[in-house]
Amino acid sequence: MSRAPKADRESSRDRYDAEVAAYVSAGGSESVQRVVTAVNALARRLSQWYTDQLTDVGLSAGEWGVIAHLAIAPAGQSVTPSQLANALSVAPSSMTHRLDRMTERELVTRTPDEENRTRVLVALTEEGWQVFRRVIRGSDVMESNVLDRLSRDQQAQLASLLELAIAGLDDAMAERAEPAQAG
């Protein structure tokens, strides 16, 4: 397992400490800011690693978004280019171009919907599934390395705590949306 050079780790820790201190001096709760700043730092570092990994397998982040969305869709659920564009927050024309490139690379297929001939359905090819598996296996190795300082019990506890935080964020966002919808 490779680790960042000690100077990089120290500068990351120094940056984290400085961010927390700034947020606390602006009136934030230290315990809250430590958690949120740590989660954001972890997400940024993992995101950079994921981007590098996708480049290594010849994918853009947008192409990965399509592959991942198709891979996690419930079995038997049809996915249209419009649904993909909406789910990935891109213009339909951008999705069409992305799917053109992915079809040429034999990562996805586009077939007419037999129930509605005006619709096209998108699915992963076997090659698309192989790329999905390769990326997930590579990510799992890195993610395991990130968490190897924690015991299995600590990992389970961390997962439970983060799941609670996500639920709290979902609730807060729903409450915030309610007045906007009522008005």
N, CA, C and O of each residue as an XYZ file, in Angstrom:
732
protein
N       0.850     -1.177      0.000
C       0.000      0.000      0.000
C       0.890      1.232      0.000
O       1.764      1.363      0.857
N       0.683      2.126     -0.938
C       1.495      3.331     -0.975
C       0.822      4.409     -0.137
O      -0.404      4.499     -0.066
N       1.621      5.182      0.462
C       1.113      6.291      1.269
C       1.696      7.587      0.717
O       2.750      7.586      0.081
N       1.001      8.683      0.968
C       1.498      9.988      0.546
C       2.779     10.287      1.312
O       2.933      9.873      2.461
N       3.705     11.013      0.669
C       4.919     11.403      1.400
C       4.547     12.138      2.680
O       3.513     12.802      2.756
N       5.415     12.004      3.691
C       5.124     12.588      4.996
C       4.834     14.089      4.900
O       3.935     14.583      5.581
N       5.576     14.814      4.071
C       5.349     16.261      3.933
C       3.942     16.536      3.410
O       3.290     17.476      3.865
N       3.462     15.727      2.457
C       2.102     15.909      1.928
C       1.065     15.620      2.996
O       0.072     16.339      3.107
N       1.289     14.549      3.805
C       0.338     14.228      4.870
C       0.285     15.356      5.880
O      -0.790     15.741      6.340
N       1.466     15.891      6.228
C       1.489     16.992      7.198
C       0.799     18.219      6.641
O       0.064     18.893      7.362
N       1.022     18.525      5.359
C       0.375     19.711      4.803
C      -1.136     19.509      4.704
O      -1.894     20.463      4.877
N      -1.585     18.276      4.428
C      -3.019     17.986      4.423
C      -3.595     18.183      5.814
O      -4.666     18.769      5.973
N      -2.886     17.695      6.815
C      -3.359     17.856      8.194
C      -3.347     19.320      8.602
O      -4.275     19.794      9.258
N      -2.282     20.048      8.208
C      -2.219     21.477      8.506
C      -3.379     22.223      7.848
O      -3.977     23.109      8.459
N      -3.693     21.868      6.612
C      -4.796     22.501      5.885
C      -6.122     22.205      6.589
O      -6.962     23.090      6.752
N      -6.296     20.944      7.003
C      -7.509     20.547      7.733
C      -7.637     21.367      9.020
O      -8.694     21.935      9.294
N      -6.554     21.426      9.812
C      -6.575     22.177     11.072
C      -6.898     23.656     10.832
O      -7.660     24.261     11.586
N      -6.312     24.232      9.772
C      -6.557     25.649      9.469
C      -8.017     25.873      9.064
O      -8.627     26.864      9.464
N      -8.577     24.950      8.268
C      -9.978     25.088      7.865
C     -10.895     25.022      9.086
O     -11.785     25.857      9.244
N     -10.676     24.035      9.941
C     -11.517     23.894     11.133
C     -11.403     25.147     11.998
O     -12.413     25.671     12.468
N     -10.188     25.623     12.208
C      -9.975     26.816     13.039
C     -10.710     28.024     12.459
O     -11.313     28.801     13.199
N     -10.660     28.182     11.136
C     -11.336     29.316     10.500
C     -12.847     29.217     10.675
O     -13.503     30.218     10.962
N     -13.401     28.027     10.507
C     -14.849     27.852     10.646
C     -15.291     28.064     12.090
O     -16.345     28.649     12.342
N     -14.492     27.592     13.029
C     -14.822     27.767     14.445
C     -14.725     29.249     14.824
O     -15.576     29.761     15.551
N     -13.684     29.937     14.330
C     -13.548     31.363     14.667
C     -14.672     32.196     14.053
O     -14.963     33.295     14.524
N     -15.300     31.670     13.002
C     -16.438     32.369     12.383
C     -17.759     32.033     13.072
O     -18.817     32.526     12.680
N     -17.686     31.179     14.112
C     -18.883     30.874     14.881
C     -19.394     29.457     14.746
O     -20.422     29.114     15.329
N     -18.695     28.624     13.987
C     -19.118     27.234     13.843
C     -18.773     26.400     15.060
O     -17.849     26.723     15.808
N     -19.512     25.341     15.249
C     -19.254     24.405     16.338
C     -18.029     23.564     15.978
O     -17.953     23.006     14.883
N     -17.067     23.475     16.907
C     -15.837     22.742     16.598
C     -16.117     21.280     16.254
O     -15.553     20.759     15.292
N     -16.976     20.613     17.019
C     -17.230     19.201     16.748
C     -17.890     19.008     15.384
O     -17.559     18.068     14.661
N     -18.813     19.887     15.035
C     -19.473     19.804     13.731
C     -18.461     20.092     12.621
O     -18.401     19.370     11.626
N     -17.674     21.143     12.794
C     -16.726     21.522     11.751
C     -15.631     20.471     11.554
O     -15.168     20.265     10.432
N     -15.221     19.816     12.619
C     -14.232     18.733     12.467
C     -14.794     17.618     11.594
O     -14.106     17.118     10.704
N     -16.037     17.229     11.842
C     -16.654     16.151     11.065
C     -16.843     16.568      9.613
O     -16.419     15.863      8.698
N     -17.476     17.707      9.406
C     -17.802     18.138      8.040
C     -16.531     18.397      7.237
O     -16.451     18.023      6.067
N     -15.550     19.025      7.848
C     -14.298     19.302      7.142
C     -13.566     18.002      6.808
O     -12.994     17.879      5.725
N     -13.578     17.041      7.717
C     -12.937     15.754      7.449
C     -13.646     15.005      6.323
O     -12.995     14.448      5.440
N     -14.980     14.989      6.354
C     -15.743     14.306      5.296
C     -15.470     14.964      3.948
O     -15.257     14.271      2.954
N     -15.473     16.299      3.904
C     -15.194     17.000      2.649
C     -13.783     16.726      2.149
O     -13.580     16.521      0.952
N     -12.808     16.721      3.050
C     -11.424     16.451      2.640
C     -11.294     15.029      2.091
O     -10.638     14.812      1.072
N     -11.910     14.077      2.757
C     -11.879     12.697      2.283
C     -12.541     12.584      0.911
O     -12.019     11.917      0.018
N     -13.679     13.231      0.749
C     -14.390     13.186     -0.533
C     -13.548     13.806     -1.653
O     -13.495     13.264     -2.757
N     -12.896     14.929     -1.379
C     -12.049     15.572     -2.400
C     -10.888     14.673     -2.799
O     -10.591     14.526     -3.985
N     -10.232     14.071     -1.813
C      -9.070     13.209     -2.110
C      -9.499     11.956     -2.858
O      -8.836     11.551     -3.813
N     -10.591     11.338     -2.440
C     -11.078     10.160     -3.154
C     -11.529     10.527     -4.567
O     -11.289      9.771     -5.509
N     -12.170     11.666     -4.719
C     -12.621     12.103     -6.037
C     -11.438     12.237     -6.997
O     -11.530     11.834     -8.157
N     -10.348     12.792     -6.522
C      -9.150     12.918     -7.360
C      -8.617     11.532     -7.734
O      -8.216     11.304     -8.876
N      -8.615     10.621     -6.776
C      -8.150      9.270     -7.063
C      -9.064      8.603     -8.089
O      -8.584      7.961     -9.023
N     -10.371      8.751     -7.919
C     -11.321      8.151     -8.862
C     -11.116      8.717    -10.270
O     -11.150      7.971    -11.248
N     -10.905     10.027    -10.373
C     -10.674     10.653    -11.677
C      -9.434     10.057    -12.335
O      -9.454      9.739    -13.524
N      -8.359      9.905    -11.571
C      -7.137      9.301    -12.103
C      -7.384      7.860    -12.536
O      -6.898      7.433    -13.583
N      -8.136      7.113    -11.734
C      -8.430      5.722    -12.058
C      -9.243      5.627    -13.342
O      -8.973      4.768    -14.180
N     -10.238      6.502    -13.508
C     -11.054      6.485    -14.720
C     -10.199      6.806    -15.943
O     -10.371      6.199    -17.000
N      -9.287      7.751    -15.803
C      -8.377      8.077    -16.896
C      -7.548      6.849    -17.273
O      -7.311      6.590    -18.453
N      -7.114      6.103    -16.270
C      -6.315      4.896    -16.525
C      -7.070      3.847    -17.332
O      -6.453      3.090    -18.082
N      -8.396      3.786    -17.194
C      -9.190      2.810    -17.961
C      -9.843      3.447    -19.185
O     -10.655      2.814    -19.861
N      -9.485      4.713    -19.471
C      -9.964      5.363    -20.683
C     -11.374      5.903    -20.620
O     -12.040      6.011    -21.649
N     -11.842      6.245    -19.432
C     -13.194      6.781    -19.273
C     -13.159      8.215    -18.773
O     -12.257      8.611    -18.034
N     -14.148      8.978    -19.185
C     -14.372     10.292    -18.582
C     -15.306     10.092    -17.390
O     -15.935      9.043    -17.251
N     -15.387     11.091    -16.547
C     -16.321     11.009    -15.415
C     -17.753     10.878    -15.920
O     -18.555     10.161    -15.321
N     -18.082     11.558    -17.009
C     -19.419     11.465    -17.574
C     -19.743     10.069    -18.087
O     -20.854      9.574    -17.895
N     -18.770      9.435    -18.739
C     -18.973      8.063    -19.209
C     -19.136      7.109    -18.039
O     -19.957      6.193    -18.085
N     -18.352      7.325    -16.991
C     -18.505      6.495    -15.801
C     -19.898      6.676    -15.209
O     -20.514      5.707    -14.763
N     -20.398      7.908    -15.201
C     -21.740      8.156    -14.683
C     -22.787      7.328    -15.414
O     -23.700      6.788    -14.788
N     -22.661      7.223    -16.734
C     -23.599      6.418    -17.517
C     -23.463      4.947    -17.143
O     -24.459      4.269    -16.889
N     -22.220      4.456    -17.111
C     -21.989      3.034    -16.788
C     -22.530      2.716    -15.402
O     -23.228      1.717    -15.226
N     -22.220      3.546    -14.420
C     -22.658      3.290    -13.048
C     -24.182      3.349    -12.952
O     -24.787      2.516    -12.278
N     -24.810      4.320    -13.618
C     -26.272      4.433    -13.560
C     -26.925      3.194    -14.159
O     -27.881      2.659    -13.599
N     -26.413      2.742    -15.289
C     -26.977      1.546    -15.913
C     -26.729      0.307    -15.059
O     -27.592     -0.567    -14.972
N     -25.566      0.224    -14.434
C     -25.225     -0.951    -13.628
C     -26.081     -1.064    -12.373
O     -26.389     -2.172    -11.934
N     -26.466      0.063    -11.794
C     -27.236      0.000    -10.548
C     -28.743      0.045    -10.778
O     -29.522     -0.081     -9.833
N     -29.153      0.223    -12.032
C     -30.594      0.211    -12.325
C     -31.162     -1.163    -11.977
O     -30.521     -2.180    -12.239
N     -32.358     -1.200    -11.388
C     -32.957     -2.501    -11.054
C     -33.066     -3.392    -12.292
O     -33.328     -2.915    -13.396
N     -32.862     -4.680    -12.088
C     -32.924     -5.642    -13.192
C     -34.251     -5.509    -13.916
O     -35.315     -5.442    -13.300
N     -34.166     -5.473    -15.225
C     -35.370     -5.384    -16.034
C     -35.885     -3.973    -16.240
O     -36.806     -3.766    -17.030
N     -35.309     -2.989    -15.541
C     -35.763     -1.606    -15.706
C     -35.112     -1.010    -16.948
O     -33.892     -1.051    -17.103
N     -35.931     -0.464    -17.820
C     -35.438      0.183    -19.028
C     -34.939      1.578    -18.700
O     -35.488      2.258    -17.834
N     -33.891      1.999    -19.401
C     -33.344      3.331    -19.199
C     -33.254      4.003    -20.568
O     -32.692      3.447    -21.512
N     -33.812      5.198    -20.658
C     -33.779      5.950    -21.909
C     -32.670      6.999    -21.850
O     -32.214      7.357    -20.764
N     -32.234      7.492    -23.006
C     -31.244      8.574    -22.997
C     -31.727      9.804    -22.212
O     -30.931     10.458    -21.539
N     -33.006     10.114    -22.295
C     -33.540     11.264    -21.545
C     -33.431     11.046    -20.039
O     -33.080     11.961    -19.294
N     -33.734      9.823    -19.598
C     -33.607      9.517    -18.170
C     -32.146      9.623    -17.727
O     -31.860     10.134    -16.644
N     -31.230      9.143    -18.557
C     -29.803      9.265    -18.234
C     -29.386     10.730    -18.161
O     -28.682     11.130    -17.234
N     -29.818     11.531    -19.135
C     -29.469     12.953    -19.150
C     -29.985     13.634    -17.884
O     -29.273     14.425    -17.267
N     -31.217     13.327    -17.501
C     -31.795     13.911    -16.299
C     -31.045     13.457    -15.046
O     -30.719     14.274    -14.184
N     -30.774     12.169    -14.947
C     -30.098     11.627    -13.762
C     -28.685     12.182    -13.610
O     -28.200     12.355    -12.492
N     -28.030     12.458    -14.727
C     -26.640     12.920    -14.682
C     -26.513     14.429    -14.887
O     -25.408     14.961    -14.997
N     -27.666     15.113    -14.939
C     -27.710     16.579    -15.041
C     -26.927     17.118    -16.244
O     -26.120     18.038    -16.117
N     -27.186     16.522    -17.410
C     -26.586     17.026    -18.640
C     -27.693     17.261    -19.666
O     -28.785     16.704    -19.552
N     -27.403     18.080    -20.655
C     -28.361     18.340    -21.725
C     -28.571     17.065    -22.534
O     -27.635     16.286    -22.716
N     -29.786     16.845    -23.017
C     -30.037     15.658    -23.840
C     -29.080     15.529    -25.032
O     -28.665     14.420    -25.370
N     -28.730     16.650    -25.668
C     -27.804     16.575    -26.804
C     -26.417     16.108    -26.363
O     -25.747     15.371    -27.087
N     -25.990     16.537    -25.177
C     -24.706     16.070    -24.645
C     -24.750     14.573    -24.370
O     -23.783     13.857    -24.628
N     -25.877     14.107    -23.845
C     -26.014     12.676    -23.581
C     -25.982     11.894    -24.890
O     -25.379     10.823    -24.959
N     -26.624     12.419    -25.921
C     -26.610     11.740    -27.222
C     -25.181     11.572    -27.721
O     -24.806     10.495    -28.186
N     -24.386     12.627    -27.628
C     -22.981     12.546    -28.072
C     -22.188     11.556    -27.214
O     -21.378     10.782    -27.724
N     -22.434     11.597    -25.916
C     -21.742     10.666    -25.015
C     -22.103      9.224    -25.368
O     -21.229      8.361    -25.443
N     -23.379      8.971    -25.581
C     -23.823      7.613    -25.933
C     -23.288      7.194    -27.301
O     -22.997      6.017    -27.511
N     -23.155      8.137    -28.232
C     -22.553      7.813    -29.531
C     -21.133      7.266    -29.332
O     -20.775      6.226    -29.886
N     -20.339      7.976    -28.539
C     -18.952      7.540    -28.282
C     -18.922      6.192    -27.564
O     -18.104      5.328    -27.879
N     -19.817      6.025    -26.600
C     -19.824      4.781    -25.824
C     -20.318      3.605    -26.669
O     -19.874      2.474    -26.476
N     -21.227      3.867    -27.597
C     -21.703      2.819    -28.501
C     -20.576      2.402    -29.447
O     -20.383      1.213    -29.700
N     -19.836      3.379    -29.967
C     -18.696      3.085    -30.837
C     -17.658      2.231    -30.119
O     -17.020      1.378    -30.734
N     -17.489      2.458    -28.823
C     -16.512      1.699    -28.023
C     -17.113      0.395    -27.500
O     -16.456     -0.347    -26.771
N     -18.351      0.123    -27.872
C     -19.061     -1.095    -27.487
C     -19.218     -1.248    -25.970
O     -19.134     -2.351    -25.429
N     -19.448     -0.111    -25.300
C     -19.714     -0.119    -23.864
C     -21.210     -0.177    -23.576
O     -21.631     -0.699    -22.543
N     -22.015      0.367    -24.502
C     -23.471      0.362    -24.355
C     -24.113      0.022    -25.694
O     -23.502      0.138    -26.757
N     -25.372     -0.403    -25.597
C     -26.192     -0.583    -26.797
C     -27.385      0.336    -26.693
O     -27.832      0.679    -25.599
N     -27.891      0.727    -27.835
C     -29.132      1.488    -27.913
C     -30.054      0.698    -28.841
O     -29.720      0.430    -29.995
N     -31.212      0.335    -28.313
C     -32.173     -0.438    -29.106
C     -33.541      0.208    -29.022
O     -33.885      0.813    -28.006
N     -34.330      0.083    -30.090
C     -35.691      0.635    -30.040
C     -36.518     -0.093    -28.973
O     -36.397     -1.305    -28.794
N     -37.347      0.661    -28.281
C     -38.261      0.096    -27.286
C     -39.380     -0.619    -28.051
O     -40.079     -0.007    -28.858
N     -39.541     -1.901    -27.792
C     -40.554     -2.675    -28.521
C     -41.970     -2.241    -28.173
O     -42.886     -2.425    -28.974
N     -42.162     -1.669    -26.991
C     -43.490     -1.215    -26.588
C     -43.800      0.188    -27.098
O     -44.967      0.552    -27.246
N     -42.769      0.969    -27.365
C     -42.940      2.347    -27.831
C     -41.810      2.638    -28.803
O     -40.717      3.018    -28.383
N     -42.051      2.467    -30.078
C     -41.009      2.568    -31.106
C     -40.382      3.958    -31.205
O     -39.369      4.126    -31.884
N     -40.964      4.952    -30.543
C     -40.363      6.289    -30.581
C     -39.268      6.437    -29.532
O     -38.525      7.419    -29.545
N     -39.163      5.469    -28.624
C     -38.150      5.517    -27.555
C     -36.992      4.580    -27.866
O     -37.147      3.568    -28.550
N     -35.835      4.947    -27.347
C     -34.642      4.121    -27.440
C     -34.266      3.722    -26.022
O     -34.353      4.531    -25.098
N     -33.852      2.482    -25.854
C     -33.414      1.986    -24.543
C     -31.904      1.768    -24.570
O     -31.342      1.298    -25.559
N     -31.272      2.118    -23.468
C     -29.823      2.007    -23.356
C     -29.501      0.915    -22.348
O     -30.125      0.828    -21.290
N     -28.518      0.079    -22.685
C     -28.097     -0.998    -21.780
C     -26.581     -1.175    -21.886
O     -25.965     -0.823    -22.892
N     -26.004     -1.726    -20.828
C     -24.577     -2.053    -20.853
C     -24.342     -3.293    -21.708
O     -25.139     -4.231    -21.696
N     -23.253     -3.284    -22.438
C     -22.799     -4.483    -23.135
C     -21.964     -5.305    -22.157
O     -21.715     -4.869    -21.033
N     -21.541     -6.467    -22.571
C     -20.641     -7.266    -21.722
C     -19.355     -6.486    -21.458
O     -18.827     -6.525    -20.347
N     -18.851     -5.786    -22.460
C     -17.646     -4.957    -22.264
C     -17.922     -3.850    -21.245
O     -17.070     -3.557    -20.407
N     -19.095     -3.239    -21.309
C     -19.465     -2.214    -20.325
C     -19.489     -2.778    -18.916
O     -19.025     -2.135    -17.974
N     -20.035     -3.990    -18.772
C     -20.049     -4.649    -17.463
C     -18.629     -4.954    -16.996
O     -18.323     -4.808    -15.813
N     -17.759     -5.378    -17.916
C     -16.368     -5.675    -17.545
C     -15.658     -4.413    -17.049
O     -14.914     -4.457    -16.070
N     -15.892     -3.294    -17.727
C     -15.295     -2.024    -17.290
C     -15.835     -1.649    -15.912
O     -15.075     -1.223    -15.042
N     -17.142     -1.804    -15.712
C     -17.737     -1.508    -14.406
C     -17.061     -2.340    -13.314
O     -16.665     -1.804    -12.279
N     -16.930     -3.634    -13.540
C     -16.296     -4.518    -12.544
C     -14.842     -4.129    -12.286
O     -14.392     -4.117    -11.140
N     -14.107     -3.809    -13.356
C     -12.686     -3.442    -13.214
C     -12.545     -2.177    -12.373
O     -11.681     -2.106    -11.499
N     -13.380     -1.188    -12.631
C     -13.315      0.065    -11.867
C     -13.693     -0.181    -10.406
O     -13.037      0.327     -9.497
N     -14.744     -0.954    -10.186
C     -15.177     -1.223     -8.808
C     -14.102     -1.992     -8.045
O     -13.826     -1.677     -6.887
N     -13.502     -2.983     -8.669
C     -12.437     -3.741     -7.983
C     -11.256     -2.843     -7.640
O     -10.714     -2.928     -6.538
N     -10.854     -1.981     -8.573
C      -9.761     -1.056     -8.291
C     -10.109     -0.077     -7.189
O      -9.278      0.228     -6.334
N     -11.339      0.415     -7.209
C     -11.786      1.346     -6.173
C     -11.837      0.667     -4.819
O     -11.470      1.258     -3.804
N     -12.294     -0.577     -4.810
C     -12.409     -1.307     -3.546
C     -11.046     -1.478     -2.890
O     -10.934     -1.402     -1.666
N     -10.015     -1.706     -3.686
C      -8.659     -1.832     -3.136
C      -8.255     -0.521     -2.474
O      -7.766     -0.520     -1.344
N      -8.456      0.596     -3.173
C      -8.072      1.901     -2.625
C      -8.905      2.235     -1.391
O      -8.371      2.689     -0.378
N     -10.207      2.010     -1.479
C     -11.076      2.325     -0.349
C     -10.734      1.467      0.864
O     -10.804      1.938      2.000
N     -10.367      0.220      0.630
C      -9.936     -0.647      1.735
C      -8.650     -0.117      2.356
O      -8.488     -0.138      3.576
N      -7.739      0.359      1.513
C      -6.491      0.939      2.025
C      -6.758      2.183      2.865
O      -6.095      2.417      3.875
N      -7.734      2.977      2.435
C      -8.079      4.190      3.177
C      -8.603      3.827      4.565
O      -8.299      4.499      5.551
N      -9.389      2.761      4.626
C     -10.037      2.383      5.884
C      -9.255      1.366      6.706
O      -9.729      0.931      7.755
N      -8.062      0.978      6.247
C      -7.349     -0.100      6.939
C      -6.878      0.264      8.346
O      -6.490     -0.622      9.107
N      -6.903      1.522      8.699
C      -6.534      1.923     10.067
C      -7.666      1.684     11.057
O      -7.475      1.760     12.271
N      -8.854      1.395     10.516
C     -10.019      1.147     11.363
C     -10.300     -0.346     11.426
O     -10.155     -1.059     10.433
N     -10.703     -0.813     12.601
C     -11.126     -2.209     12.722
C     -12.448     -2.384     11.981
O     -13.091     -1.402     11.608
N     -12.850     -3.630     11.771
C     -14.150     -3.897     11.123
C     -15.286     -3.258     11.930
O     -16.211     -2.683     11.356
N     -15.215     -3.359     13.263
C     -16.246     -2.744     14.107
C     -16.265     -1.223     13.950
O     -17.333     -0.614     13.885
N     -15.072     -0.611     13.887
C     -15.006      0.837     13.707
C     -15.545      1.241     12.328
O     -16.215      2.265     12.193
N     -15.248      0.431     11.311
C     -15.778      0.712      9.973
C     -17.308      0.642      9.979
O     -17.977      1.494      9.395
N     -17.848     -0.373     10.641
C     -19.309     -0.510     10.722
C     -19.907      0.667     11.495
O     -20.944      1.205     11.106
N     -19.257      1.063     12.580
C     -19.748      2.197     13.366
C     -19.689      3.486     12.541
O     -20.633      4.275     12.547
N     -18.578      3.693     11.837
C     -18.448      4.883     10.996
C     -19.534      4.900      9.924
O     -20.156      5.935      9.684
N     -19.760      3.766      9.285
C     -20.806      3.687      8.259
C     -22.166      4.042      8.856
O     -22.925      4.807      8.261
N     -22.474      3.491     10.023
C     -23.763      3.789     10.670
C     -23.892      5.269     11.002
O     -24.946      5.868     10.792
N     -22.824      5.854     11.517
C     -22.862      7.278     11.869
C     -23.032      8.155     10.629
O     -23.801      9.116     10.641
N     -22.312      7.820      9.566
C     -22.449      8.600      8.334
C     -23.837      8.437      7.730
O     -24.395      9.393      7.193
N     -24.399      7.228      7.814
C     -25.761      7.011      7.325
C     -26.759      7.867      8.104
O     -27.699      8.409      7.523
N     -26.556      7.991      9.420
C     -27.413      8.869     10.227
C     -27.257     10.327      9.802
O     -28.240     11.064      9.717
N     -26.014     10.738      9.535
C     -25.779     12.114      9.094
C     -26.444     12.373      7.743
O     -27.017     13.442      7.531
N     -26.372     11.410      6.836
C     -27.022     11.554      5.529
C     -28.530     11.679      5.702
O     -29.164     12.512      5.054
N     -29.104     10.860      6.567
C     -30.547     10.947      6.829
C     -30.907     12.315      7.408
O     -31.931     12.894      7.048
N     -30.069     12.825      8.300
C     -30.304     14.158      8.858
C     -30.244     15.237      7.789
O     -31.043     16.173      7.800
N     -29.302     15.109      6.870
C     -29.203     16.068      5.769
C     -30.425     15.970      4.860
O     -30.978     16.986      4.440
N     -30.840     14.742      4.560
C     -32.055     14.554      3.749
C     -33.261     15.226      4.405
O     -34.031     15.914      3.734
N     -33.426     15.025      5.721
C     -34.540     15.644      6.447
C     -34.458     17.166      6.397
O     -35.460     17.840      6.159
N     -33.261     17.703      6.621
C     -33.091     19.158      6.602
C     -33.391     19.722      5.216
O     -34.004     20.783      5.101
N     -32.973     19.035      4.183
C     -33.239     19.507      2.823
C     -34.727     19.420      2.491
O     -35.262     20.295      1.812
N     -35.399     18.366      2.968
C     -36.843     18.228      2.734
C     -37.598     19.345      3.453
O     -38.533     19.919      2.894
N     -37.203     19.653      4.678
C     -37.852     20.735      5.429
C     -37.639     22.076      4.737
O     -38.542     22.912      4.697
N     -36.467     22.271      4.204
C     -36.163     23.526      3.513
C     -36.980     23.645      2.226
O     -37.399     24.741      1.854
N     -37.203     22.529      1.554
C     -37.963     22.530      0.296
C     -39.451     22.743      0.528
O     -40.132     23.292     -0.338
N     -39.974     22.322      1.680
C     -41.413     22.431      1.944
C     -41.914     23.863      1.879
O     -42.922     24.097      1.213
N     -41.275     24.853      2.531
C     -41.779     26.236      2.417
C     -41.724     26.745      0.978
O     -42.604     27.498      0.561
N     -40.708     26.346      0.212
C     -40.596     26.802     -1.167
C     -41.725     26.227     -2.008
O     -42.237     26.901     -2.901
N     -42.119     24.982     -1.731
C     -43.194     24.355     -2.487
C     -44.541     24.939     -2.084
O     -45.440     25.052     -2.917
N     -44.691     25.309     -0.818
C     -45.962     25.861     -0.335
C     -46.174     27.277     -0.866
O     -47.311     27.722     -1.025
N     -45.063     27.991     -1.142
C     -45.153     29.399     -1.542
C     -45.336     29.556     -2.962
O     -45.430     30.681     -3.452
